Amino acid sequence: MNYGNNDFVFKNIPTGKMGWKSPANIALVKYWGKKDGQIPANASLSFTLSESLTETVVEFSPAEDENFKLEFFLDGVANDKFAQKMY
């Protein structure tokens, strides 16, 4: 799907930053299949590494012109592969 500049027009967008940290979860036995109502068909066994965190931070600001753009960075380096999944 292709988006044009006017598909993402928002007025008065502030600059901001939002982040979250989540602990790693390792599945030793992963359930397969589901019953009605999204209930797992089999049990699973996993453990959480509470000291091993993934941190995601999203920063946003309005573009200086009328053109819409998304830029993605991983460890401070621009990564266009993320943007390809958005369009």
trRosetta pair geometry for C-beta under 8 A, 3 or more apart (Angstrom, degrees):
i j d omega theta_ij theta_ji phi_ij phi_ji
1 87 7.0 -145 79 174 67 52
2 87 6.7 26 -114 -179 48 102
3 7 4.3 -114 -164 59 96 153
3 8 6.6 46 162 -22 135 105
3 68 7.4 -66 125 88 116 141
3 87 6.3 -119 14 -128 99 85
4 7 5.2 116 55 -16 65 102
5 8 7.6 -88 -172 45 33 83
5 9 7.5 56 142 -64 67 97
5 66 6.3 61 168 133 131 88
5 67 5.4 -73 -121 -126 120 53
5 68 5.2 165 -139 9 57 94
6 9 5.4 -21 -151 -26 53 124
7 68 7.2 -94 61 25 78 164
8 68 4.3 103 67 -130 118 152
9 66 7.8 -2 -113 -164 105 86
9 68 7.4 -103 -68 -61 57 119
10 13 5.0 73 105 -58 116 115
10 62 7.8 -131 82 -107 93 100
13 60 7.3 -82 163 139 120 111
13 61 7.5 136 117 -170 107 28
13 62 4.5 140 67 -70 107 99
15 59 7.9 4 -175 -179 83 87
15 60 6.9 -172 -146 97 46 56
15 61 4.1 9 -112 -106 91 93
15 62 7.4 -91 -67 7 73 73
16 59 7.3 -173 97 -150 45 53
16 60 5.5 -1 57 57 82 91
16 61 7.7 167 19 -73 51 61
17 57 6.5 -2 -173 -176 97 101
17 58 7.2 166 -153 87 49 49
17 59 4.8 -12 -104 -105 84 78
17 60 7.7 179 -79 20 41 65
18 57 7.3 165 86 -154 40 56
18 58 5.1 -9 60 58 89 97
19 55 6.6 8 -175 -176 114 91
19 56 6.4 174 -148 93 67 50
19 57 4.0 -17 -97 -103 107 78
19 58 7.2 177 -78 19 54 61
20 55 7.4 177 90 -147 40 55
20 56 5.6 -4 57 58 83 93
21 53 4.7 -2 -173 -174 106 131
21 54 7.1 158 -154 78 57 43
21 55 4.8 -20 -100 -98 83 80
21 56 8.0 174 -83 21 37 63
22 53 6.7 140 70 -154 32 75
22 54 5.3 -19 62 58 86 94
22 56 7.8 9 6 5 103 104
23 48 5.0 61 114 180 131 104
23 49 5.8 -172 178 77 98 55
23 50 4.9 -36 -121 -115 149 40
23 51 7.8 44 -129 11 106 21
23 52 6.5 84 -158 70 73 63
23 53 5.8 -52 -95 -96 50 68
23 54 7.9 138 -129 15 6 77
24 48 7.1 151 85 -158 50 57
24 49 4.3 -2 64 48 102 113
24 52 4.3 -28 12 102 123 112
24 53 7.3 -133 -22 -87 78 20
24 54 6.7 104 -71 -24 75 98
25 46 5.6 38 173 157 94 132
25 47 7.4 -175 -150 94 61 30
25 48 5.0 -26 -101 -101 78 75
25 49 7.5 -155 -76 15 30 74
26 46 6.0 174 88 -157 43 87
26 47 5.9 -10 57 59 91 74
26 48 7.9 170 18 -91 69 27
26 49 6.9 53 -10 -23 106 106
27 30 4.5 53 150 -76 142 90
27 44 6.0 -41 -147 180 108 120
27 45 7.3 112 -163 80 63 48
27 46 4.3 -44 -103 -92 54 111
28 45 4.7 -44 64 100 106 99
28 46 6.1 178 9 -96 74 44
28 47 7.2 40 -23 -2 111 90
29 43 7.4 33 107 107 122 78
29 44 5.6 -172 99 -151 75 53
29 45 4.2 47 36 31 102 98
29 46 7.8 -128 47 -53 57 64
30 44 5.4 9 -137 -128 30 116
30 46 7.9 52 -87 -64 66 108
31 40 4.2 18 138 -167 161 127
31 41 6.6 155 175 55 107 64
31 42 4.4 176 -141 77 86 79
31 43 6.1 -148 -85 112 110 11
31 44 4.1 -88 -25 -52 89 99
32 41 6.8 -48 93 62 54 114
32 42 5.9 17 42 31 66 128
33 40 7.5 98 87 -165 59 57
33 41 3.7 -20 100 23 104 142
33 42 6.7 72 52 0 98 95
34 38 5.8 -31 -169 -141 138 37
34 39 6.4 132 -166 67 79 41
34 40 6.1 -58 -109 -107 69 34
34 41 5.8 -130 -89 -27 12 91
35 39 4.3 -27 59 72 103 101
35 40 7.4 15 10 88 87 15
35 41 5.5 132 -40 -86 80 73
36 39 7.0 12 73 23 44 104
40 43 7.1 106 114 -93 132 26
40 44 6.8 -90 -165 -15 162 102
49 52 3.7 3 122 32 126 115
63 66 7.3 126 92 -120 123 1
63 67 5.9 -122 153 73 158 62
63 68 6.6 -147 -15 -106 147 33
63 69 6.2 105 -95 26 130 92
70 83 5.2 161 96 -123 104 98
70 86 5.6 -37 71 85 164 163
71 78 6.4 -56 -171 -129 100 101
71 83 7.0 -20 -114 -72 28 130
72 78 7.2 100 79 -157 52 58
72 79 5.2 -64 106 68 98 84
72 80 7.4 144 51 -98 101 21
72 81 7.9 -93 80 64 136 55
72 82 3.5 -94 109 75 170 134
72 83 5.3 -162 5 -45 112 81
73 76 5.9 2 168 -134 124 13
73 77 6.2 147 -157 66 82 27
73 78 5.6 -47 -98 -90 77 41
73 79 6.4 125 -129 10 24 88
74 77 6.0 -33 67 61 67 84
74 79 4.6 24 5 -18 106 146
74 82 7.4 149 -43 -31 107 132
79 82 5.3 66 103 -1 102 105
79 83 7.9 161 104 -5 60 88
80 83 5.2 -55 -157 38 55 114
80 84 6.3 64 147 -31 77 97
81 84 5.6 -45 -151 24 36 117
81 85 7.4 36 153 -18 60 100
82 85 6.1 -58 -166 29 37 110
82 86 7.2 33 144 -21 65 106
83 86 5.5 -57 -158 29 43 116
83 87 6.9 22 156 -8 72 107
84 87 6.6 -68 -150 40 33 98
